[in-house]
């Protein structure tokens, strides 16, 4: 397995993985292709995010997306790991851990002051990688 930056050619594999990851939102293929995926690629290209793929045999088998947020409270940028997914059949083989380690290394190189993950479902996974729980994650959705 290799970890590398996601490229435009990875769109189909990322969409396939996203469909297995998203629980509260369903990706819309047309919007994904024309709006969402290009926006995430642009954020990564501008240094405002990390968008990494785990590749095996020429196919993307997992990805991680983390957004870089400037903060006042932390006195620097925080890298928020928003999406981490691995194909169902390949879970438990270290792919997700490898992607998280690559995100942590990127944060260190960029001088980010912390990496955080908004999750409840995967809390034990992140604890095993050295993360500690610090806050609850609340959300509000406009219009509902």
C-alpha angles and dihedrals in degrees: 000000000000128000117217141150116288113251132199089259089065095066097107094048092046091050090050091051092043091057089060093045106045113087102163099036133039115218115237107219095215094049091042092056099042104031119007103043094043090048092053091047090050092050090052092047090052093050093249092114146013117235111182133177129204107216131194126172092355093303130106106241098174143359142201127207121190127174121214113224125188110225140188098204095055095039092233144026124322119206108216114201101215103166131029120161139158128190110271096242091053100049117121094034097099097261094121092044090051091052092049091050089051090051091050091049090050090050090052093050091048094049095242110168095219145355118223134185125204102214145122101173095058100033094119091051091054093044088057087056092054102267119139128207113250109156147005118255115230128181140192124201119207112239097016 
